[in-house]
Amino acid sequence: MIGRLAGRLAHRGPDHVLIDVGGVGYIVHVSDRTLMSLPPVGEFTALYTELLVREDLLQLFGFPSMQEKEWHRLLTSVQGIGAKASMAILGALGAEGVARAIALGDWSAIRAAPGVGPKLAQRVTLELKDKAPVAMALAGAFGPVADPTAPTGDAAAATPVRANVTPPPFAAAAQSEALSALSNLGYQPGEAAGAVARAQADLPEADTAGLIRAALKLLAPKG
C-alpha cells in the first residue's frame, strides 16, 4: 500500500498531478482545492495517498493532510459516495469544512459539492456524525509535510521554503483537545463534535480552555 509520496512535481493535469519520486512518476488524482495549493511544476511536493483497487483499474488519490485522507475514507464508506464524489466534497469544503458540516448536521453544505444531491448529502451527515470527532482530532495530530531537500540551520533561516501543505492552525489542536475533554466528561461523540464545531465557528481564535467553556455552555440544558 502506498500511503505517502514525496518528490518533484513533474506535471499538472486538470484533476491530477505527476510526482517524480526517484525517477519513477506517479499519477495522483487530487481535488480542485488540493490542486490549487500545490507548488509550481519542478518544485518539491508531498501528499498522503489512498490506493483505489478495482479489477480493471488502479488509481492513487492524494491529500494534503492525514485528516483529509481519513475523511476520504469515511466519505467513501457511505453508500452512493465513490472516490469522485468524495473528492468533489473535499474540493468544495476542505477537511475542516466537511468536519464542521457533518458535526453540525448541515447537509446543505455537503450538497454544495458538484454531483451530490440532497438525499445523498443527508445520508452522509447522518451516517458520519458520530465518526466526526475521530477525524476532527486528526487535525492536531500531524504537522506539515517536511521538505527533505530544504536547508537546515542558518541556511534555513535565510532561505524561504515553499510548502504545498499549510500547517494546521493552533485552532486544530485546540479542537482536538476540546473534543477529548468533552468525551472524558461523558458527552456522546456526536453532540461533543457539534458543540465544538459551533463554538469554534463563533470563537475562531479561542484556545482549548475557551473552546471547552463555550461548548459546555452550548451543551448545558436549556430551561
C-alpha positions in Angstrom: 0.0 0.0 0.0 1.3 3.4 -1.0 0.5 5.8 1.9 2.6 8.8 1.0 4.6 10.2 -1.9 7.3 12.9 -1.7 9.2 14.1 -4.7 9.3 16.7 -7.6 6.1 17.9 -9.1 6.6 16.9 -12.8 3.2 17.7 -14.3 -0.2 19.2 -13.6 -3.4 17.9 -15.1 -7.0 19.1 -14.7 -7.7 16.7 -11.9 -4.3 15.0 -11.2 -0.6 15.6 -10.9 2.5 13.5 -11.8 5.0 13.3 -8.9 8.6 12.1 -9.7 9.9 10.0 -6.9 13.4 8.9 -7.5 12.9 8.7 -11.2 9.5 7.0 -11.0 6.5 9.0 -11.9 3.2 8.5 -10.0 -0.1 9.8 -11.3 -2.1 11.1 -8.3 -5.7 12.3 -8.5 -6.4 15.3 -6.3 -9.3 17.7 -5.5 -9.6 21.1 -7.0 -8.7 22.6 -3.7 -5.6 20.5 -3.3 -4.5 21.2 -6.9 -4.6 24.9 -6.2 -2.5 24.5 -3.1 0.4 22.7 -4.8 3.6 24.4 -5.8 4.7 25.1 -9.4 6.0 22.3 -11.6 9.6 21.4 -10.8 9.3 22.0 -7.0 9.1 19.6 -4.1 5.7 18.3 -3.0 4.3 15.6 -0.8 0.9 14.1 -0.5 -0.7 11.4 1.7 -2.2 8.8 -0.7 -5.0 6.3 -0.9 -4.9 3.5 -3.5 -8.2 2.5 -5.2 -8.0 -1.1 -6.5 -10.5 -2.4 -9.0 -10.4 -5.3 -11.4 -9.5 -3.1 -14.3 -8.1 0.0 -12.5 -5.5 1.2 -10.1 -5.8 4.8 -9.0 -3.9 6.9 -6.4 -5.7 9.8 -4.7 -3.7 12.4 -2.9 -4.4 14.5 0.2 -2.5 17.4 1.9 -3.2 16.0 5.4 -4.0 12.8 7.2 -7.2 14.3 8.4 -8.4 14.8 4.8 -7.3 11.3 3.9 -9.3 10.0 6.8 -12.4 12.0 5.7 -12.0 10.5 2.2 -12.0 7.0 3.7 -15.1 7.8 5.8 -17.0 9.5 2.9 -16.4 6.6 0.6 -17.8 4.2 3.3 -21.2 5.8 2.7 -23.3 4.0 0.1 -23.5 6.1 -3.0 -20.3 8.0 -2.4 -17.5 6.9 -4.6 -14.0 8.4 -4.9 -15.2 11.0 -7.4 -17.9 12.3 -5.2 -15.7 12.3 -2.1 -13.1 14.4 -3.9 -15.8 16.8 -5.0 -17.0 17.2 -1.4 -13.4 17.7 -0.1 -12.7 20.0 -3.0 -15.7 22.2 -2.2 -15.3 22.2 1.6 -11.9 21.0 2.6 -11.4 18.7 5.6 -12.3 21.3 8.2 -15.4 22.3 6.3 -16.5 18.7 5.9 -15.9 18.1 9.6 -17.9 21.2 10.6 -20.8 20.4 8.3 -21.1 16.8 9.5 -20.7 17.7 13.1 -23.5 20.3 12.8 -25.7 18.1 10.6 -25.5 20.7 7.9 -26.3 18.6 4.9 -26.9 21.6 2.7 -23.2 22.4 2.9 -22.4 18.8 1.7 -25.0 19.3 -1.1 -23.0 22.2 -2.4 -20.4 19.8 -3.8 -20.9 19.1 -7.6 -22.9 15.9 -8.2 -24.2 15.4 -4.7 -27.9 15.6 -4.3 -30.0 16.3 -1.2 -30.8 12.7 -0.3 -27.1 11.7 -0.6 -26.0 14.7 1.4 -28.4 13.9 4.2 -27.2 10.3 4.3 -23.6 11.4 4.6 -24.4 13.7 7.6 -26.5 11.0 9.3 -24.1 8.1 8.9 -20.9 10.0 9.7 -22.0 12.3 12.5 -20.8 10.0 15.3 -17.5 9.4 13.5 -16.7 13.1 13.1 -14.8 13.5 16.4 -12.1 11.0 15.5 -11.5 12.6 12.1 -11.5 16.1 13.6 -9.0 15.0 16.2 -6.5 14.1 13.5 -6.2 17.8 12.6 -3.9 18.4 15.6 -2.1 15.1 15.5 0.0 15.6 12.4 2.3 18.5 11.4 3.1 19.7 7.9 4.9 17.5 5.4 8.6 18.4 5.6 10.7 19.0 2.5 13.8 16.7 2.8 15.7 18.9 0.3 15.3 22.0 2.4 18.4 23.7 4.0 18.9 23.5 7.7 20.5 25.6 10.4 21.5 29.2 9.4 20.8 28.4 5.8 17.2 27.5 6.6 16.7 30.8 8.4 17.9 32.7 5.3 16.1 30.6 2.6 12.3 30.7 2.3 10.9 27.3 1.6 7.7 26.8 -0.4 5.3 24.3 1.2 2.4 22.8 -0.5 0.8 21.8 2.8 -0.4 24.6 5.1 0.3 23.7 8.7 -2.9 23.2 10.7 -3.6 26.4 12.7 -3.4 26.2 16.5 -7.2 26.1 16.5 -6.9 22.5 15.2 -5.1 21.3 18.2 -7.5 23.2 20.5 -10.4 21.5 18.7 -8.9 18.1 19.2 -8.2 18.7 22.9 -11.6 20.1 23.5 -13.2 17.0 21.9 -11.1 14.8 24.1 -12.1 16.7 27.2 -15.8 16.6 26.5 -15.6 12.9 25.8 -13.9 12.4 29.2 -16.8 14.3 30.7 -19.2 11.7 29.3 -20.7 13.5 26.3 -21.5 11.5 23.3 -19.2 11.9 20.2 -21.9 13.4 18.0 -23.1 16.0 20.5 -19.5 16.9 21.5 -18.4 17.4 17.9 -21.4 19.6 17.2 -20.8 21.8 20.2 -17.1 22.2 19.5 -17.8 23.0 15.9 -20.3 25.6 16.8 -18.0 27.1 19.5 -15.1 27.3 17.1 -17.3 28.9 14.4 -18.3 31.6 17.0 -14.8 31.9 18.5 -12.2 31.1 15.8 -9.3 32.4 17.9 -10.3 30.6 21.1 -7.7 28.3 22.9 -8.6 24.9 24.3 -10.0 26.2 27.6 -12.1 28.8 25.7 -13.5 26.2 23.4 -14.4 23.9 26.2 -16.2 26.6 28.1 -18.1 27.7 25.1 -19.0 24.1 24.1 -20.2 23.4 27.7 -22.5 26.4 27.6 -24.0 25.1 24.3 -24.4 21.7 25.8 -26.0 22.9 29.1 -29.7 22.1 29.5 -31.9 25.0 28.4 -34.5 26.0 30.9 
